[in-house]
Amino acid sequence: MGPNKEFMVVFLLLGPMVFITLTIHGWDFYQQNIDIESVKTDDDDGMWGWDYSPTNSHTHNSKHNETLNSNIFIRHFLFVFAAPKYSEQQRLRKELLRKHCAGVNQSLVNNVDMKNFVVDDKNGIIYCYIPKVACTNWKRTLIALRHDEPYPDPMSFEHNWRINVYLLVLQAKLKHYTKFLFVRDPFVRLISAYRDKMQHYDQYFYQGYVRAILQLYKKQYNLPTNVTLARKTGVQPSFYNFIQYIVDPRTERNAPFEPHWRQMFRLCHPCLVNYDFVGHQETLQEDAQELLKILKLEDDIKFPPSYENMASTDSVKDWFQSVPLKDRRKLYKLYEKDFQLFGYRRPTELLDE
């Protein structure tokens, strides 16, 4: 049989399979008649600040819907039939999540807080950002992809990050888009949060957290009300004061943890969202390069180099010297799920003295 005939046989055999698979995977999105209206953004095919509301499919935005649906349909076809090759490390990270999340009902995703989820419709990406885990550089990268300019200031888009997504659209995008997050050793992340928000605080963190921590755990009451004066006088809580605040049962009873020290699993819900890629701060540059290659965007953008602010075991131990063993163990219990889900070892040098 000649090569042309062999090709025709393969085409005739695979063609119907391709069509059927494409139809099955795409129909669930096509059957939704959703009107998409931008709120808080200057462009009209959106990445930031979308508000989704159900309307008649024959509204003025129906043409935009059809284009968006087609893009998702095509992207999913390419993903199914040209599936990216993940590294062994990625396979192990996702396998660990499946192991620890076994038995969790993923339909509960409807009820979770999606404030940390960023959707890029142009490139079919969903990113869950975790403060103190390279999120500024990932925001820069995604904004640059969206606006075709190198690494703009993500703070200028900050008011657009919180996304109110209509449920059916959210479900379809969670199924079809490439979803990723980056995580970090939980205790190292806390050290970073302390340095950034307790030592180098702004007005918001001074008024909302620093003053309360100093009053509660350092018994300092006559404190400046102005952040500038507070900085000049060197007012700041110790690292132990910060840990006291976190492990105090009253803290989480009164309100959820502030996102900079909130548990990572509470921000990104890895047992409810089936992530395609799990990056680590400890291997940031390698993971970023692999992810951009998987997304087929490695030629469009380079992840900006960054100082990873890594901490060795010895330096972490130095930070925790002032923290009593009982409080270290309380702290670990609060973040134990983060350690387990994302494959970080239990810090025995801090907990088993």
C-alpha positions, 0 to 999 in steps of 0.5 A: 500500500502506497503512502497516500493510501496509508494516509487516507486509511489513517485519516478515515479511521481517526477523522470521526474519532477527532470529530466525536471527541471534539464535540464531546469536549466542546459542547458543554461550553457551547450550550451556555448562552452567557453574556459577558460584560466588561466592568473596570477595564479599558479593553473589551476582550478581557483578562481582568475584572470580568462580570458575567451575567446570564442574558438572552443570547441575542444581545449586543455581546453575542458575537463576542461570546461566539468568538470567545467560545470558539477560542476555548473550543479550539484551545481544548482541541489542541490540548487534547490532541497535542497534550503537553509533556509534563516533567516527572517532577510535575507528575509527582506533585500532582500525584501528591495532591490527588493522594491527599485530596482523595474523597473530596467532592470537587462539585463544592468548587461552586462555593469557594472564594475565587478572589485570587483567581486571574483569568486570561481569556486570550491565552486560555489561562487561569492563575491562582496567585498566592502572596509572597510566592512570586505573584508580582512577577507572574502578574507582570508576565500575564499582563505583558502577554495580555497587553503586548508590552514588557512587564508593566506595573501590576499595581496599576491593575490591582483594582481589576484582579477580583473577578466576579464570574458567573457560575456556568462560565467559571465551571467551563473555564475551570475545565478547559483552561490551563490552571496553575499556581505557585507555592512555597515552604510555608514557614519561609513564606511566613518569614517573608510576610513578616519582613515585608508587612511587619518590618516594612509596613505601610499605613494599612498594615500598621493601623490594621495589624502592627499596632494591635500586635504590639498592644496585645503581645508586647504590651505597648499602648502609647503608640504613634497613630501616624505610620511615618512617625512609627517608622522613625521611632522604630516601632515594630513587633518581633518575629515572635510577636507575629507568631503569637498573633497567628497561633492565638485562637482569637485571631482566626476566630475573629476573621480569616487570616490576612492573605499574606499569611493565610494558608495556601490551600485556603487561597487556591483550593487545590482539592477542588480545582484540578490544577494542570501545573504546580510550581514551587518558589524553590525552583521558580525559574525552571518551573516558569520556563517549563510552564511557558513551554507547556502554554506554548508561550515561550517565544512570546515572553520570558519570565522576569529574573527575580531574587528568590529570597530563599532561606536555608534550613539554618537561617529558618532555624535562626528566625525561630530561635525566639519562638518557644517549642509549643508555639512552633508546634501550634504553628505547624498544626495551622499550616500542616495541610500546606506542608502535606499537599505541596510536598514540603517536609516536616521541619523536624529541626524546629519541632522535635527538640 
